[in-house]
Amino acid sequence: MPVPVPRQRETPATESGQAVLHTAAPPASIGAGVAQATPQTTALTLLVIEDDPAGGLTIPEILDADGHRIRLRTARNLTEAERLLTPDVHCILLDLSLTGSGAGAGAAAGSGASNGSGIRVTGAAAPTATAATTATLDQQLAVLHQVLRLAPRHAVLVLTDEDDAERAAEAVRVGAQDFLFRDELDGRLLSRAIRYAVERKRADIAQYKLAESKLRAQENARLERGLLPTPLLEGSDLRFAARYRPGRSRALLGGDFYDTVRTPDGTVHAMIGDVCGHGPDEAALGVELRIAWRALTLAGLCGDDLLATLQEVLEVERPCEEIFATLCTVDIAPDGRRAGLCLAGHPAPLISRPGRRAQLLPYENSGPALGLLPRARWPRRQVELGGTWSLMLYTDGLIEGRIGEGKERLGQDGMVEMINRHLDRGLSGEGLLEASVTEARRLNGGELTDDVAVVLLSRAEG
């Protein structure tokens, strides 16, 4: 037997506009904004939007896949629909005859003559039949658009007359999952249509998320090419290795950056930097600083002149004045035996040589981080490397991880001890960096919260 659509005035106060026909298990949720349904715990809920004041629209008994009745809610206009559109609603059935006052606050309501369908028509002349039909279709689709805006993650079915196939097809084109003809409405058809609409909406959302994920991957790939460039070391006898691990959840990259280039005179220039923060703005700023560093280095700048120009770039490009960046630059002489070192608020590199314990390069009077002090200076210190050596540049994400569950951090001393243990095991190059980052993560008891970048330059004499 057909079941009349329950009215607000007939609903017990405890249900607040909802008539419970039976408690049954619904399909799975279709995403955020829709009920997170669990089998055997909640009923499938259908929200019907129609404005027949006489209650002429009847909904046949609707059963879910297990043969249980489902919940029905009804709204006379979009204002009521918005109030009743709680997360446990799975599907909306919109009567496309909802026009005029039934559309509520969102519908267009003009002044002038009526066309007999609840639409007011302005102007002195009466509209033609074609114009009236077009106006009706436009307003009905406008109501559908409003419903889709109110419920972007809900499945939507539209109900129309059998002779309005064009209107029904257009409704599907603008976003409804399916349409039903009023004269053919029965319980089995409506139940099947609801399940189909919910599944189709779930598939649409999954497809959207997949497309969004692909777009994010493409953007990250472009960002990766900027942050993690290919080193330009052609003609050099130095070996290069690097590791990068972002601290941001689900991010491929963070605010750390590095680069290595060889200039025509044979000097190898390396740098590593860290923009404070972990968001996409910081990552983008890191890309800009790295590109600027490479361009300025290839143009012949180094040391204090280079860092002063990079500070100007940061001051122009940073999103707010609180953003700063630390930086370490090294320029290795063509013979590979000595280097110039500049630090801008960055931890000193670590050097290891055969037969000697790895240690931090001594460095005093380093300059401030870029962006902290106007007209700052960054002195360049000459460092003797020797014939065979490995030089490791790193960001503070590697040394700021905690040790176990306490508050103690690994620190630079702990990092030096860790590197020496790996060197005693015979590790070098990529293997040394991978083992070091992995152990820092293990000591931290999980993922490191800050970005980690590590660069290793090595030279073997003979």
Secondary structure, DSSP 8 states (H G I E B T S, - for coil): -EEE---GGGS-TTTSSEE-----------STTS----TTTS--EEEEE---TT---EEE--B-TTS-B-EEEEESSHHHHHHH--TT--EEEEETT--GGGGGGGS----SEE-SSS-EE-SSS---HHHHHHHHHHHHHHHHHHHHHH-TTSEEEEEE-TT-HHHHHHHHHHT-SEEEEGGG--HHHHHHHHHHHHHHHHHHHHHHHHHHHHHHHHHHHHHHHHHS---B-TT---EEEEEEE--STT-S--SEEEEEEE-TTS-EEEEEEEESS-SHHHHHHHHHHHHHHHHHHHTT--HHHHHHHHHHHHHHH-SSTT--EEEEEEEE-TTSSEEEEEEES----EEE-TTS--EE----S-B--BTTSTT-----EEEE--SSEEEEEE-TTTTSSBSTTSS-B-HHHHHHHHHHHHHHTT--HHHHHHHHHHHHHHHHTSS-SS-EEEEEEEE---
